Amino acid sequence: MHNEAVMHVKRQTEFQHALAAGETITGLIVATAMVHPDKKLANVKGKSIVKRMKEKAFAASVNRDNIRECEAIGIPLEEFVELSLTAMKEISGQLGL
């Protein structure tokens, strides 16, 4: 259900919204890390990711509407970005970032 267009069914459950938002935010976080000189998650800040959300040309293939689905499950965007970034930082070694 992470891809409504292929499934031809709208996401309805909290899990489906969480999956879509969580899967998509990772791409924006990685893209944000890649523009830093050291290309490491350690230096990425949540505010930078939220700012990049507004830049349509930055990581243009990242569907911002999918990320905003976090709000459909009661998590404000800024909080969701911080949760996601923290989770990715915890496994940054495994991610190579």
DSSP file (Angstrom, degrees, kcal/mol; ACC not computed):
  #  RESIDUE AA STRUCTURE BP1 BP2  ACC     N-H-->O    O-->H-N    N-H-->O    O-->H-N    TCO  KAPPA ALPHA  PHI   PSI    X-CA   Y-CA   Z-CA
    1    1 A M              0   0    0      0, 0.0     3,-0.2     0, 0.0    19,-0.1   0.000 360.0 360.0 360.0   3.8    0.0    0.0    0.0
    2    2 A H        +     0   0    0      1,-0.2     2,-0.5    17,-0.1     9,-0.0   0.693 360.0  52.9 -72.2 -13.6    2.9    2.4   -0.1
    3    3 A N     >  +     0   0    0      1,-0.2     4,-2.1     2,-0.0     3,-0.4  -0.820  61.1 178.0-125.5  93.2    2.1    3.1   -3.7
    4    4 A E  H  >>S+     0   0    0     -2,-0.5     4,-2.4     1,-0.2     5,-0.7   0.859  79.8  61.0 -60.1 -37.4   -1.5    4.2   -4.2
    5    5 A A  H  45S+     0   0    0      1,-0.2    -1,-0.2     2,-0.2     5,-0.0   0.884 110.6  39.1 -61.6 -39.6   -1.0    4.8   -7.9
    6    6 A V  H  45S+     0   0    0     -3,-0.4    -1,-0.2     1,-0.2    -2,-0.2   0.884 119.4  46.0 -77.2 -39.3   -0.1    1.1   -8.6
    7    7 A M  H  <5S-     0   0    0     -4,-2.1    -2,-0.2     2,-0.2    -1,-0.2   0.727  92.1-144.3 -76.7 -21.7   -2.6   -0.3   -6.1
    8    8 A H  T  <5 +     0   0    0     -4,-2.4     2,-0.4     1,-0.2    -3,-0.2   0.819  67.2 106.9  57.3  31.9   -5.5    1.9   -7.4
    9    9 A V  S   <S-     0   0    0     -5,-0.7    -1,-0.2    -6,-0.1     2,-0.2  -0.998  72.7-119.7-139.2 136.2   -6.7    2.0   -3.8
   10   10 A K        -     0   0    0     -2,-0.4     2,-0.2    -3,-0.1    -5,-0.0  -0.511  32.8-108.5 -75.3 141.7   -6.5    5.0   -1.4
   11   11 A R        +     0   0    0     -2,-0.2    -1,-0.1     1,-0.2     3,-0.0  -0.489  46.8 162.4 -65.5 138.0   -4.5    4.5    1.8
   12   12 A Q        +     0   0    0     -2,-0.2    -1,-0.2    -3,-0.0     2,-0.1   0.639  42.1  75.6-130.1 -34.2   -6.9    4.3    4.8
   13   13 A T  S  > S-     0   0    0      1,-0.1     4,-2.1     4,-0.0     5,-0.2  -0.430  79.7-118.0 -87.6 160.0   -5.2    2.8    7.8
   14   14 A E  H  > S+     0   0    0      1,-0.2     4,-2.9     2,-0.2     5,-0.2   0.904 116.6  54.4 -58.5 -41.0   -2.8    4.5   10.2
   15   15 A F  H  > S+     0   0    0      1,-0.2     4,-2.8     2,-0.2    -1,-0.2   0.917 106.6  50.4 -60.6 -43.6   -0.2    1.9    9.2
   16   16 A Q  H  > S+     0   0    0      2,-0.2     4,-2.1     1,-0.2    -1,-0.2   0.909 113.3  45.3 -62.7 -42.2   -0.6    2.6    5.5
   17   17 A H  H  X S+     0   0    0     -4,-2.1     4,-2.6     2,-0.2     5,-0.2   0.917 113.7  50.1 -66.1 -42.9   -0.2    6.4    6.1
   18   18 A A  H  X S+     0   0    0     -4,-2.9     4,-3.0     1,-0.2     5,-0.3   0.905 110.2  50.5 -62.5 -41.9    2.8    5.7    8.3
   19   19 A L  H  X S+     0   0    0     -4,-2.8     4,-2.5    -5,-0.2     5,-0.3   0.931 112.2  46.3 -62.6 -46.3    4.4    3.4    5.8
   20   20 A A  H  X S+     0   0    0     -4,-2.1     4,-1.6    -5,-0.2    -2,-0.2   0.926 117.4  43.0 -62.8 -45.5    4.0    6.0    3.0
   21   21 A A  H  X S+     0   0    0     -4,-2.6     4,-2.4     2,-0.2    -2,-0.2   0.932 116.8  46.7 -67.2 -45.9    5.3    8.9    5.1
   22   22 A G  H  X S+     0   0    0     -4,-3.0     4,-1.1    -5,-0.2    -2,-0.2   0.892 112.3  48.9 -66.0 -41.3    8.2    6.9    6.6
   23   23 A E  H  X S+     0   0    0     -4,-2.5     4,-0.6    -5,-0.3    -1,-0.2   0.884 115.9  44.1 -64.7 -37.9    9.4    5.4    3.4
   24   24 A T  H >X S+     0   0    0     -4,-1.6     4,-1.2    -5,-0.3     3,-0.8   0.864 104.2  60.0 -79.7 -38.0    9.4    8.8    1.6
   25   25 A I  H 3X S+     0   0    0     -4,-2.4     4,-2.5     1,-0.2     5,-0.2   0.829  95.3  65.6 -62.5 -30.3   11.0   10.9    4.3
   26   26 A T  H 3X S+     0   0    0     -4,-1.1     4,-2.5     1,-0.2    -1,-0.2   0.883  98.8  52.4 -60.6 -37.2   14.1    8.8    4.2
   27   27 A G  H <X S+     0   0    0     -3,-0.8     4,-2.3    -4,-0.6    -1,-0.2   0.899 110.5  46.9 -64.7 -40.7   14.8    9.9    0.6
   28   28 A L  H  X S+     0   0    0     -4,-1.2     4,-2.1     2,-0.2    -2,-0.2   0.881 112.1  50.8 -69.0 -37.7   14.6   13.5    1.6
   29   29 A I  H  X S+     0   0    0     -4,-2.5     4,-2.3     2,-0.2    -2,-0.2   0.932 111.8  46.7 -65.5 -45.3   16.8   13.0    4.6
   30   30 A V  H  X S+     0   0    0     -4,-2.5     4,-2.2     1,-0.2    -2,-0.2   0.925 111.8  51.1 -63.0 -44.0   19.5   11.2    2.5
   31   31 A A  H  X S+     0   0    0     -4,-2.3     4,-0.8     1,-0.2    -1,-0.2   0.894 109.8  50.7 -60.6 -39.2   19.3   13.9   -0.2
   32   32 A T  H >< S+     0   0    0     -4,-2.1     3,-0.8     1,-0.2     4,-0.4   0.907 110.0  49.7 -65.2 -41.6   19.7   16.6    2.5
   33   33 A A  H >< S+     0   0    0     -4,-2.3     3,-1.5     1,-0.2     6,-0.3   0.878 103.6  61.1 -62.6 -37.2   22.8   14.8    3.9
   34   34 A M  H 3< S+     0   0    0     -4,-2.2    -1,-0.2     1,-0.3    -2,-0.2   0.705  97.6  57.2 -68.4 -19.2   24.3   14.5    0.5
   35   35 A V  T << S+     0   0    0     -3,-0.8    -1,-0.3    -4,-0.8    -2,-0.2   0.563  87.7  94.2 -88.0  -7.1   24.5   18.3    0.1
   36   36 A H  S X  S-     0   0    0     -3,-1.5     3,-0.9    -4,-0.4     8,-0.0  -0.593  87.6-119.4 -78.8 146.1   26.6   18.6    3.2
   37   37 A P  T 3  S+     0   0    0      0, 0.0    -1,-0.1     0, 0.0    -4,-0.0   0.868 114.5  39.2 -54.4 -39.7   30.4   18.7    2.6
   38   38 A D  T 3  S-     0   0    0      2,-0.1     3,-0.1    -5,-0.0    -4,-0.1   0.576  98.7-138.0 -89.2  -8.0   30.9   15.5    4.7
   39   39 A K    <   +     0   0    0     -3,-0.9     2,-0.4    -6,-0.3    -5,-0.1   0.846  55.3 138.4  55.7  39.1   27.8   13.8    3.5
   40   40 A K    >   -     0   0    0     -7,-0.2     3,-1.0     1,-0.1    -1,-0.2  -0.905  59.6-139.2-117.9 142.3   27.0   12.5    7.0
   41   41 A L  G >  S+     0   0    0     56,-2.4     3,-1.9    -2,-0.4    48,-0.1   0.785  95.2  78.4 -64.9 -27.7   23.6   12.4    8.8
   42   42 A A  G 3  S+     0   0    0     55,-0.5    -1,-0.2     1,-0.3    47,-0.0   0.793  97.1  43.5 -54.8 -30.6   25.3   13.5   12.0
   43   43 A N  G <  S+     0   0    0     -3,-1.0     2,-0.3   -10,-0.1    -1,-0.3   0.428  89.1 106.6 -97.4   0.2   25.3   17.1   10.7
   44   44 A V    <   -     0   0    0     -3,-1.9     2,-0.3    -4,-0.2   -11,-0.1  -0.634  54.4-157.4 -82.5 136.2   21.8   17.2    9.3
   45   45 A K    >>  -     0   0    0     -2,-0.3     4,-1.4     1,-0.1     3,-0.6  -0.864  24.3-124.1-113.6 148.3   19.3   19.2   11.3
   46   46 A G  H 3> S+     0   0    0     -2,-0.3     4,-2.4     1,-0.3     5,-0.2   0.866 111.0  59.2 -56.7 -38.9   15.5   18.7   11.3
   47   47 A K  H 3> S+     0   0    0      1,-0.2     4,-2.3     2,-0.2    -1,-0.3   0.865 102.4  54.2 -59.9 -35.9   15.0   22.4   10.4
   48   48 A S  H <> S+     0   0    0     -3,-0.6     4,-2.3     2,-0.2    -1,-0.2   0.888 108.5  48.4 -65.4 -38.9   17.1   21.8    7.2
   49   49 A I  H  X S+     0   0    0     -4,-1.4     4,-1.6     2,-0.2    -2,-0.2   0.926 111.1  49.3 -68.5 -44.1   14.8   19.0    6.2
   50   50 A V  H  X S+     0   0    0     -4,-2.4     4,-0.7     1,-0.2    -2,-0.2   0.910 111.9  50.1 -61.1 -41.0   11.7   21.0    6.8
   51   51 A K  H >< S+     0   0    0     -4,-2.3     3,-1.1     1,-0.2     4,-0.4   0.913 108.5  52.0 -62.4 -42.9   13.2   23.8    4.8
   52   52 A R  H >< S+     0   0    0     -4,-2.3     3,-1.0     1,-0.3    -1,-0.2   0.779  96.4  69.3 -66.0 -26.1   14.0   21.5    1.9
   53   53 A M  H 3< S+     0   0    0     -4,-1.6    -1,-0.3     1,-0.3    -2,-0.2   0.843  98.6  51.1 -58.0 -32.4   10.4   20.2    1.9
   54   54 A K  T << S+     0   0    0     -3,-1.1     2,-1.1    -4,-0.7    -1,-0.3   0.629  90.3  86.0 -82.2 -14.1    9.5   23.6    0.5
   55   55 A E    X   -     0   0    0     -3,-1.0     3,-1.1    -4,-0.4    -1,-0.1  -0.752  58.9-170.7 -92.3  98.1   12.0   23.6   -2.3
   56   56 A K  T 3  S+     0   0    0     -2,-1.1    -1,-0.2     1,-0.3     6,-0.1   0.813  83.9  54.4 -60.0 -31.9   10.3   21.7   -5.1
   57   57 A A  T >  S+     0   0    0     -3,-0.1     3,-0.8     2,-0.1     2,-0.4   0.747  89.6  88.7 -76.1 -22.4   13.5   21.5   -7.2
   58   58 A F  T <  S-     0   0    0     -3,-1.1     4,-0.1     1,-0.3   -26,-0.1  -0.652 115.2 -12.7 -79.9 126.4   15.4   19.8   -4.3
   59   59 A A  T >  S-     0   0    0     -2,-0.4     3,-2.5     1,-0.1    -1,-0.3   0.946  83.6-174.1  46.8  55.7   15.0   16.1   -4.5
   60   60 A A  T <  S+     0   0    0     -3,-0.8    -1,-0.1     1,-0.3    -2,-0.1   0.718  72.9  61.4 -57.2 -25.7   12.2   16.6   -7.0
   61   61 A S  T 3  S+     0   0    0     -4,-0.1     2,-0.5     2,-0.1    -1,-0.3   0.596  79.7 101.0 -80.3  -8.4   11.3   13.0   -7.1
   62   62 A V  S <  S-     0   0    0     -3,-2.5     2,-1.0    -4,-0.1     3,-0.1  -0.668  75.2-134.0 -79.3 121.5   10.4   12.9   -3.4
   63   63 A N    >>  -     0   0    0     -2,-0.5     4,-1.4     1,-0.2     3,-0.6  -0.647  17.5-168.7 -80.7 102.5    6.6   13.1   -3.0
   64   64 A R  H 3> S+     0   0    0     -2,-1.0     4,-2.2     1,-0.2    -1,-0.2   0.807  84.2  62.5 -63.1 -30.6    6.1   15.7   -0.3
   65   65 A D  H 34 S+     0   0    0      1,-0.2     4,-0.5     2,-0.2    -1,-0.2   0.880 100.8  53.0 -63.7 -36.9    2.4   14.8   -0.1
   66   66 A N  H X4 S+     0   0    0     -3,-0.6     3,-1.2     1,-0.2    -1,-0.2   0.923 108.6  49.8 -62.3 -43.4    3.4   11.3    1.0
   67   67 A I  H >< S+     0   0    0     -4,-1.4     3,-1.8     1,-0.3    -2,-0.2   0.906 104.5  58.3 -62.2 -41.3    5.6   12.8    3.8
   68   68 A R  G >< S+     0   0    0     -4,-2.2     3,-1.8     1,-0.3     4,-0.4   0.602  81.7  86.0 -67.4  -9.7    2.7   15.0    5.0
   69   69 A E  G X>  +     0   0    0     -3,-1.2     3,-1.0    -4,-0.5     4,-0.5   0.663  68.9  80.8 -64.7 -13.4    0.6   11.9    5.5
   70   70 A C  G X4>S+     0   0    0     -3,-1.8     5,-2.2     1,-0.3     3,-1.1   0.847  85.6  59.0 -58.2 -31.3    2.3   11.8    8.9
   71   71 A E  G X45S+     0   0    0     -3,-1.8     3,-1.3     1,-0.3    -1,-0.3   0.766  93.0  65.3 -69.7 -24.6   -0.3   14.4    9.9
   72   72 A A  G <45S+     0   0    0     -3,-1.0    -1,-0.3    -4,-0.4    -2,-0.2   0.694 105.0  45.6 -69.5 -18.1   -3.1   12.0    9.0
   73   73 A I  G <<5S-     0   0    0     -3,-1.1    -1,-0.3    -4,-0.5    -2,-0.2   0.192 127.9 -97.9-109.5  14.6   -1.9    9.8   11.9
   74   74 A G  T < 5S+     0   0    0     -3,-1.3    -3,-0.2     1,-0.2    -2,-0.1   0.643  83.8 124.3  86.2  15.8   -1.5   12.7   14.3
   75   75 A I      < -     0   0    0     -5,-2.2    -1,-0.2    -6,-0.1    -2,-0.2  -0.933  58.3-130.5-111.4 115.2    2.2   13.5   14.1
   76   76 A P     >  -     0   0    0      0, 0.0     4,-2.6     0, 0.0     3,-0.3  -0.270  24.8-112.8 -59.9 149.0    3.0   17.1   13.1
   77   77 A L  H  > S+     0   0    0      1,-0.2     4,-2.7     2,-0.2     5,-0.2   0.893 114.7  50.8 -51.4 -49.8    5.5   17.4   10.2
   78   78 A E  H  > S+     0   0    0      1,-0.2     4,-1.9     2,-0.2    -1,-0.2   0.891 112.9  46.4 -60.4 -40.3    8.3   18.9   12.4
   79   79 A E  H  > S+     0   0    0     -3,-0.3     4,-2.6     2,-0.2    -1,-0.2   0.901 111.9  51.2 -67.4 -41.2    8.0   16.1   14.9
   80   80 A F  H  X S+     0   0    0     -4,-2.6     4,-2.6     2,-0.2     5,-0.2   0.901 108.5  51.7 -63.4 -41.2    7.9   13.4   12.3
   81   81 A V  H  X S+     0   0    0     -4,-2.7     4,-2.8    -5,-0.2     5,-0.2   0.935 111.5  47.1 -60.3 -46.7   11.0   14.8   10.7
   82   82 A E  H  X S+     0   0    0     -4,-1.9     4,-2.6    -5,-0.2     5,-0.2   0.915 112.6  49.2 -62.8 -44.2   12.8   14.8   14.0
   83   83 A L  H  X S+     0   0    0     -4,-2.6     4,-2.2     2,-0.2    -1,-0.2   0.924 114.8  44.9 -59.9 -45.2   11.7   11.2   14.8
   84   84 A S  H  X S+     0   0    0     -4,-2.6     4,-2.3     2,-0.2    -2,-0.2   0.918 113.6  48.6 -66.7 -44.8   12.8   10.0   11.3
   85   85 A L  H  X S+     0   0    0     -4,-2.8     4,-2.5    -5,-0.2    -2,-0.2   0.918 111.6  49.8 -62.9 -44.5   16.1   11.8   11.5
   86   86 A T  H  X S+     0   0    0     -4,-2.6     4,-1.9    -5,-0.2    -1,-0.2   0.924 110.8  49.9 -60.2 -45.2   16.9   10.4   14.9
   87   87 A A  H  X S+     0   0    0     -4,-2.2     4,-0.8     1,-0.2    -1,-0.2   0.904 112.7  46.7 -61.0 -42.1   16.0    6.9   13.8
   88   88 A M  H >< S+     0   0    0     -4,-2.3     3,-0.6     1,-0.2    -1,-0.2   0.874 108.8  54.7 -69.9 -36.2   18.3    7.1   10.8
   89   89 A K  H >< S+     0   0    0     -4,-2.5     3,-1.4     1,-0.2     4,-0.3   0.872 101.0  60.8 -63.5 -35.5   21.1    8.6   12.8
   90   90 A E  H 3< S+     0   0    0     -4,-1.9    -1,-0.2     1,-0.3    -2,-0.2   0.792 117.0  30.3 -62.4 -28.3   21.0    5.6   15.2
   91   91 A I  T XX S+     0   0    0     -4,-0.8     4,-1.7    -3,-0.6     3,-0.6   0.063  81.3 123.8-117.2  24.0   21.7    3.3   12.3
   92   92 A S  H <>>S+     0   0    0     -3,-1.4     5,-2.5     1,-0.3     4,-1.0   0.830  71.6  57.6 -57.6 -34.3   23.9    5.7   10.2
   93   93 A G  H 345S+     0   0    0     -4,-0.3     3,-0.5     1,-0.2    -1,-0.3   0.913 107.7  46.5 -62.3 -42.0   26.8    3.3   10.2
   94   94 A Q  H <45S+     0   0    0     -3,-0.6    -1,-0.2     1,-0.2    -2,-0.2   0.814 113.4  50.1 -67.7 -30.3   24.6    0.6    8.6
   95   95 A L  H  <5S-     0   0    0     -4,-1.7    -1,-0.2    -7,-0.2    -2,-0.2   0.616 110.2-122.9 -83.2 -12.7   23.3    3.1    6.1
   96   96 A G  T  <5       0   0    0     -4,-1.0    -3,-0.2    -3,-0.5    -4,-0.1   0.756 360.0 360.0  75.7  24.1   26.8    4.3    5.2
   97   97 A L      <       0   0    0     -5,-2.5   -56,-2.4    -6,-0.2   -55,-0.5   0.337 360.0 360.0-123.5 360.0   25.9    7.8    6.2
